[in-house]
Amino acid sequence: MDTDQLIRSLAADNAHRAPRVGAVLTMALLVAAPLSILIFATFLGVRADVMSAMHNPFFDMKFAVTLSLAIPAIIVSLHLSRPEALMRGWGWLLLLPVGLLAVAIGGETMMAPAMPMTMRLVGKNSRVCLLAIPAMSLPLLAGALFGLRHGAPSHPALAGALAGLLSAGLAATLYASHCTDDSPLFVATWYTIATALVTAIGAAVGSRVLRF
């Protein structure tokens, strides 16, 4: 048997194929999601005035911002799960929520203020926001890191940070349905701080568990 025949025989014998990272990541997030939802349902729940809040464009804006963070973070994290993958040409996707928030803040400043800026910035739920988003993120972060372990990221800390971003984005989407602070200033401040905390945790843990 020559070398080419040997290679073909070995390839034919190896019927097992490693699952795709995207499929594993999706399944891991689906497994983790019920735990995050359970935390949400047990300690938070949907705000009582949700039906009337849906007519407020700033309420809807919160979901646009959180999803515009979570979805690009998933896309970029899958890209970074490949060996030698770089952020070059991909980082702009993560600026989408920043652009949306800038537009929303500009729109709010042009409206007649319903409350002082300080109240819009601090709101009523800043402490809850800083606790709830990280708490609901942790199961999702564990699932995201598990999924990305099936890849081979060259920069494990960066991949872990992306896992934190996507987890925080998904958790913030849940939290947005509870939060009664709809001001873009509140979202830009407290959602961002909570997301940064989860991202830092993801980077720290990812630097260890995603190393190959």
C-alpha positions in Angstrom: 0.0 0.0 0.0 1.5 3.4 -1.0 1.3 6.5 1.1 -1.8 8.0 -0.6 -3.8 4.8 -0.2 -2.8 4.6 3.5 -4.0 8.2 4.1 -7.3 7.5 2.4 -7.8 4.3 4.4 -7.1 6.1 7.7 -9.5 8.9 6.7 -12.2 6.3 5.8 -11.7 4.5 9.1 -12.1 7.7 11.1 -15.9 8.0 10.9 -16.0 10.3 13.9 -16.1 14.0 13.2 -15.7 16.7 15.8 -18.8 18.7 16.2 -18.7 22.3 14.8 -18.1 25.0 17.4 -21.2 26.9 16.4 -23.4 23.8 17.0 -21.8 23.1 20.4 -22.0 26.8 21.4 -25.7 26.9 20.5 -26.5 23.8 22.4 -24.5 24.9 25.4 -26.4 28.3 25.5 -29.7 26.5 25.2 -28.9 24.3 28.1 -27.7 27.2 30.2 -30.6 29.6 29.3 -33.2 27.9 31.5 -31.1 28.5 34.6 -30.8 32.2 33.7 -34.5 32.4 33.1 -35.2 30.7 36.4 -33.1 33.3 38.2 -35.0 36.0 36.3 -38.4 34.5 37.1 -37.6 33.9 40.8 -36.0 37.2 41.7 -37.2 39.7 39.1 -40.0 39.0 36.7 -41.4 41.2 33.9 -42.3 44.7 35.0 -46.0 45.2 35.8 -46.6 48.0 33.2 -45.0 46.1 30.3 -47.9 46.5 28.0 -47.9 50.3 28.3 -44.1 50.4 28.3 -44.1 48.8 24.9 -45.4 52.1 23.5 -42.3 53.9 24.8 -39.6 53.9 22.1 -36.9 54.0 24.8 -38.2 50.7 26.3 -37.9 49.1 22.9 -34.5 50.7 22.4 -33.1 48.7 25.4 -33.8 45.4 23.6 -32.2 46.7 20.3 -29.1 47.7 22.3 -28.7 44.4 24.2 -29.3 42.2 21.2 -27.0 44.3 19.0 -24.4 43.4 21.6 -25.2 39.8 22.0 -25.6 38.8 18.4 -22.3 40.4 17.1 -20.5 39.0 20.1 -21.6 35.5 19.2 -20.5 36.0 15.6 -17.1 37.4 16.6 -16.5 34.8 19.3 -17.1 32.0 16.7 -14.6 33.8 14.4 -12.0 33.9 17.2 -12.5 30.2 18.0 -10.4 29.4 14.9 -6.6 29.2 15.1 -4.8 32.3 14.1 -8.0 34.3 13.8 -7.6 38.1 14.4 -10.0 40.8 15.5 -9.0 42.9 12.4 -12.1 43.7 10.4 -14.5 42.3 13.0 -14.3 44.7 15.9 -16.7 47.2 14.3 -19.6 44.8 14.9 -19.2 45.4 18.6 -19.7 49.1 18.1 -23.3 48.7 17.0 -24.8 49.1 20.5 -22.6 52.1 21.0 -24.0 53.8 17.9 -27.6 52.9 18.9 -27.1 54.4 22.4 -25.5 57.5 20.9 -28.5 58.1 18.7 -31.0 57.3 21.6 -29.2 59.7 24.0 -29.2 62.4 21.3 -32.9 61.8 20.7 -33.7 62.0 24.4 -31.8 65.3 24.9 -33.9 66.9 22.1 -37.1 66.0 23.9 -38.7 68.0 26.7 -37.1 66.4 29.8 -39.6 64.3 31.8 -37.2 64.2 34.7 -33.8 65.8 35.7 -30.7 64.4 34.0 -29.3 63.1 37.3 -32.5 61.1 37.8 -32.3 59.7 34.3 -28.7 58.7 34.8 -29.0 57.1 38.3 -32.5 55.8 38.0 -34.2 53.6 40.6 -32.6 50.3 39.7 -28.9 50.8 39.4 -28.0 48.5 42.2 -30.4 45.8 41.0 -28.9 46.1 37.5 -25.4 45.6 38.7 -26.4 42.4 40.5 -29.0 41.0 38.2 -27.1 41.1 34.8 -23.9 39.4 36.1 -26.0 36.8 38.1 -28.0 35.9 35.0 -24.9 36.0 32.9 -23.0 33.3 34.8 -24.8 30.2 33.5 -24.6 31.6 30.0 -21.0 32.4 30.4 -20.3 28.8 31.5 -22.1 27.5 28.5 -20.3 29.9 26.1 -16.9 28.9 27.5 -17.8 25.2 27.2 -18.8 25.8 23.5 -15.7 27.8 22.6 -13.5 25.1 24.2 -14.4 23.0 21.1 -12.5 25.5 19.0 -8.9 26.5 19.1 -8.6 30.2 19.8 -5.2 31.7 19.5 -6.1 34.4 22.0 -8.0 32.7 24.9 -8.4 35.8 27.0 -9.9 37.7 24.1 -12.2 34.8 23.3 -13.2 34.6 26.9 -14.0 38.3 26.9 -16.2 37.8 23.9 -18.0 35.0 25.8 -18.6 37.4 28.6 -20.0 40.0 26.2 -22.4 37.7 24.5 -23.5 36.3 27.9 -24.0 39.8 29.3 -25.9 40.8 26.2 -28.3 37.9 26.5 -28.8 38.4 30.2 -29.3 42.2 29.8 -32.1 41.4 27.2 -33.9 39.5 30.0 -33.2 42.2 32.5 -34.5 44.9 30.2 -38.0 43.5 30.5 -37.9 44.0 34.3 -36.1 47.3 34.5 -38.4 50.4 34.8 -35.5 52.7 34.0 -35.8 53.3 30.2 -33.5 56.3 29.8 -30.6 55.7 27.3 -28.4 57.4 29.8 -29.2 54.8 32.4 -28.6 52.0 29.9 -25.3 53.5 28.7 -24.1 53.7 32.3 -25.3 50.8 34.4 -25.8 48.2 31.7 -22.3 49.0 30.5 -20.8 48.6 34.0 -22.5 45.3 34.5 -21.4 44.1 31.1 -17.8 45.2 31.7 -17.8 43.1 34.9 -19.0 40.0 33.1 -16.5 40.6 30.3 -13.7 40.8 32.8 -14.7 37.5 34.4 -14.9 35.9 30.9 -11.4 37.2 30.0 -9.9 35.9 33.3 -11.6 32.5 33.1 -11.1 32.2 29.3 -7.4 32.8 29.6 -7.2 29.5 31.4 -9.9 27.2 30.1 -9.7 28.2 26.5 -5.9 27.7 26.3 -4.8 24.8 24.1 
